[in-house]
Amino acid sequence: MGSLKGKVALVTGSTSGIGKASAHALAAAGARIVVNSSASVDAGRALVDALPTESHYIQGDISKEDDCTALVGGAVERFGQLDVLVNNAGWTTRVDHADHEAMTNEILFKTIEVNVYGTWWMSKAAMPHLKETAGCIVNVTSIAGLRPVGSSLAYGMAKSALNSLTEDMAKYHGPVRVNAVAPGLVATPWTSDWDDLHGAIAAGVPCRRSATPEDCAQAVMTCVTNTYMSGTILKVDGGTTLVI
């Protein structure tokens, strides 16, 4: 991976899972990091202490537009620039795709607000700063945006929207590069009790396991460091989409 020394990266939802692994990978390459979470302040501060480069924690809920604006503004105020935005923060809960009654408005709205509105508001706020640095955006989406799979119908709807947003921003906002990482099932604290799904993946996909956060962070780094890559939806699914 290329050096990111002198660069500034903002990673939303970065106190666990893919976001935390991505923050570590970006810092290992030399970037200064802005760490974010909606609630886990202690974990955010602990991550700042653990990263090898200068880092800063900002609490913010990306389902609120004002928080998104403040998060980007705080990053630029602290470091004077923004080169990389990783839109990782998201939310989901398991709902049977066939059970439309169980898909309540509360679940639907929260899924869309966090995953879609939050990513859009973060990208909108960051874009002027990224144009100044010819920077990049990496959206963490899902193969649920490519296939009718995943934790819920709403989650698939949200991730489909993010895949579309990724391509649209890549087309119309150069020189800023915009790509997406689309994992299959990932072994994170959020999915730690999804034993049935992890078992099905281990038994049925070519790689015989769920993804790790580090697998996804490597893909994030590819999107950041390959400077002729834009508009790509990069699957990290162990071959899941080959068999479903």
C-alpha positions, -999 to +999 in steps of 0.1 A: +000+000+000+012+035-008+022+060+019-006+083+032+018+105+052+004+140+053-031+129+045-061+132+068-088+105+069-122+107+086-138+073+094-174+072+106-185+045+130-149+037+137-149+023+172-155-013+162-156-037+133-148-025+098-144+011+108-119+004+136-099-019+113-099+008+086-087+034+110-058+012+120-050+005+083-051+041+073-030+052+103-004+024+096+000+039+062+007+073+078-026+091+077-039+113+106-073+100+116-105+115+128-124+088+148-161+089+152-190+072+170-225+081+179-223+070+215-192+050+225-171+079+236-147+059+258-140+034+229-134+064+206-108+079+229-092+045+235-088+041+197-072+075+194-047+065+220-040+032+202-034+046+167+002+053+157-004+087+141-020+119+154-057+112+158-088+130+171-122+118+183-155+135+175-188+122+187-216+125+162-247+108+150-247+107+112-285+103+111-286+140+120-275+164+093-262+190+118-239+163+133-226+154+099-218+190+091-201+194+125-181+162+121-166+173+088-161+209+101-144+196+132-120+174+112-110+203+090-106+226+119-084+202+137-061+192+108-066+219+082-077+196+054-095+164+045-082+138+020-102+107+027-138+101+039-147+065+048-185+063+052-186+033+074-212+040+100-244+021+095-273+003+113-294-028+107-314-054+125-325-088+114-360-090+099-372-119+077-374-107+041-407-124+036-423-109+068-435-075+057-455-071+089-423-073+109-407-046+088-421-017+108-418+019+098-395+025+128-370-001+114-374+011+079-369+048+087-339+042+110-322+019+084-326+046+057-317+075+079-284+061+092-273+043+061-285+065+033-291+100+047-261+098+068-238+088+040-253+115+018-249+143+044-214+133+052-204+132+015-221+165+008-203+183+037-170+167+028-170+172-010-158+209-011-128+199+011-121+168-009-121+187-042-094+210-027-071+179-020-083+157-050-092+133-023-115+103-022-146+088-006-151+051+003-186+040+010-190+007+030-220-009+013-229-046+011-237-074-013-272-069+000-273-040-024-265-064-052-286-094-043-318-099-023-299-111+008-288-096+041-303-088+074-335-072+061-353-058+031-347-023+043-309-030+046-308-041+010-328-011-001-303+012+017-272-005+004-286-004-032-290+033-028-254+037-016-241+017-046-260+041-069-248+071-050-212+059-053-214+057-091-232+090-094-207+109-073-178+093-091-192+104-124-200+140-115-175+150-089-141+144-102-112+147-094-126+133-062-126+095-065-156+076-051-157+039-046-175+014-024-166-018-006-194-043-006-188-071+020-207-102+025-213-113+061-186-099+084-177-113+118-181-081+140-194-075+174-227-065+158-231-100+142-216-120+170-248-138+178-258-145+142-244-181+145-269-195+120-258-171+093-221-175+100-226-213+099-244-211+066-216-190+051-189-213+063-207-243+048-217-228+016-193-202+001-160-209-016-138-193+011-156-213+038-158-184+063-173-150+070-152-119+063-131-103+090-130-065+095-094-067+084-105-083+050-127-053+045-101-028+057-077-041+030-103-034+004-109+001+018-071+007+014-072-004-022-099+021-029-079+048-012-045+041-027-053+032-062-056+066-078-071+055-111-100+036-095-134+054-093-170+043-095-161+007-085-182-015-062-156-038-048-170-070-035-154-087-004-177-117-001-155-148-002-174-158-034-209-156-017-224-139-048-212-168-069-234-193-051-266-173-041 
